[in-house]
């Protein structure tokens, strides 16, 4: 696992019980995302973004390769808390735990789609 300083947008991939964590973005849904602070790794950025947006504690564990054409990085995160803390930008009822089969219309980077295909229960 590389802990190099992140650049560009970092998207967090949080899968729990066959569902993907999504947050509101524009008129639809998207992965929680954020931009790195100075000297912050992609894993730390993903964990911070999830917490700031949703209140869920996660551990950013694995950056997915390759980065997409826009220079964004996606990081797989492990859920550490079963319920969110207060203070996330979005209230719990505003976030979505989407079953994998319902993510087809969600704009996800190719590396995330590939990861989800390999980690979706049959």
C-alpha positions as CSV (number, residue, x, y, z in Angstrom):
1,X,0.0,0.0,0.0
2,X,1.4,3.4,-1.0
3,X,1.0,6.4,1.3
4,X,2.3,8.9,-1.2
5,X,0.9,12.4,-1.1
6,X,-2.3,12.6,-3.1
7,X,-3.1,15.0,-5.8
8,X,-6.5,15.9,-7.4
9,X,-9.8,14.6,-6.3
10,X,-9.9,11.5,-4.2
11,X,-13.1,9.4,-4.2
12,X,-13.9,6.9,-1.4
13,X,-15.3,3.5,-2.2
14,X,-17.2,2.2,0.9
15,X,-18.9,-1.1,0.5
16,X,-20.8,-2.7,3.4
17,X,-23.1,-5.7,3.3
18,X,-23.3,-5.6,-0.5
19,X,-24.2,-1.9,-0.6
20,X,-22.2,1.1,-1.8
21,X,-22.1,4.4,0.2
22,X,-23.3,7.4,-2.0
23,X,-23.8,11.1,-1.2
24,X,-25.9,13.7,-3.1
25,X,-24.1,15.4,-5.9
26,X,-26.0,17.7,-8.3
27,X,-29.2,15.9,-9.4
28,X,-27.9,12.5,-8.5
29,X,-25.6,10.4,-6.4
30,X,-21.8,10.1,-6.2
31,X,-19.0,8.6,-4.2
32,X,-17.9,10.7,-1.2
33,X,-14.9,12.7,-2.4
34,X,-12.5,15.4,-1.3
35,X,-9.3,17.1,-2.2
36,X,-6.1,16.4,-0.2
37,X,-4.7,18.7,2.4
38,X,-0.9,19.4,2.1
39,X,1.1,16.2,2.5
40,X,-2.0,14.1,3.0
41,X,-2.1,10.6,1.4
42,X,-5.0,9.4,-0.8
43,X,-6.1,7.0,2.0
44,X,-6.2,9.8,4.6
45,X,-8.1,12.1,2.2
46,X,-10.7,9.4,1.5
47,X,-11.2,8.7,5.2
48,X,-11.4,12.4,6.1
49,X,-13.9,13.1,3.2
50,X,-16.2,10.3,4.3
51,X,-16.2,11.5,7.9
52,X,-16.7,15.1,7.0
53,X,-19.6,14.4,4.5
54,X,-21.4,11.5,6.3
55,X,-20.1,11.1,9.9
56,X,-19.0,7.5,9.2
57,X,-15.6,6.5,10.4
58,X,-13.7,4.5,7.7
59,X,-10.1,3.4,7.1
60,X,-8.8,4.2,3.6
61,X,-6.9,1.0,2.8
62,X,-6.3,0.5,-0.9
63,X,-6.0,3.0,-3.8
64,X,-7.4,1.6,-7.0
65,X,-5.4,1.8,-10.2
66,X,-5.3,3.2,-12.7
67,X,-6.2,6.8,-11.9
68,X,-8.9,8.1,-14.2
69,X,-8.3,10.5,-17.1
70,X,-9.2,13.5,-14.9
71,X,-6.4,12.5,-12.5
72,X,-8.8,11.4,-9.8
73,X,-7.9,8.6,-7.4
74,X,-10.4,6.1,-5.9
75,X,-9.6,4.5,-2.6
76,X,-11.3,1.4,-1.1
77,X,-12.3,2.1,2.5
78,X,-13.3,-0.2,5.3
79,X,-16.3,0.9,7.4
80,X,-15.3,1.2,11.1
81,X,-18.6,2.5,12.6
82,X,-22.0,1.1,12.2
83,X,-23.7,4.4,12.6
84,X,-22.6,7.9,11.7
85,X,-21.4,10.5,14.2
86,X,-23.2,13.9,14.4
87,X,-21.8,16.7,12.4
88,X,-21.4,15.2,8.9
89,X,-22.4,17.7,6.1
90,X,-25.2,15.3,5.1
91,X,-27.7,14.0,7.7
92,X,-28.0,10.2,7.8
93,X,-31.3,10.3,5.8
94,X,-29.5,12.2,3.0
95,X,-26.9,9.6,2.3
96,X,-27.6,6.4,0.5
97,X,-26.4,2.8,0.9
98,X,-27.2,1.6,-2.6
99,X,-27.5,-2.1,-3.4
100,X,-24.9,-2.9,-6.1
101,X,-27.5,-3.6,-8.8
102,X,-28.9,-0.1,-8.3
103,X,-25.5,1.7,-9.0
104,X,-25.7,1.1,-12.8
105,X,-26.8,4.7,-13.5
106,X,-24.3,6.2,-11.0
107,X,-21.3,7.9,-12.7
108,X,-18.4,5.8,-11.3
109,X,-14.7,5.7,-12.5
110,X,-13.8,2.5,-14.5
111,X,-11.5,1.3,-11.8
112,X,-14.4,1.4,-9.3
113,X,-16.7,-0.5,-11.6
114,X,-14.0,-3.2,-12.1
115,X,-13.5,-3.4,-8.3
116,X,-17.3,-3.6,-7.6
117,X,-17.7,-6.4,-10.2
118,X,-15.2,-8.5,-8.3
119,X,-16.7,-7.7,-4.9
120,X,-20.4,-8.0,-5.5
121,X,-22.2,-11.0,-3.9
122,X,-24.0,-13.2,-6.3
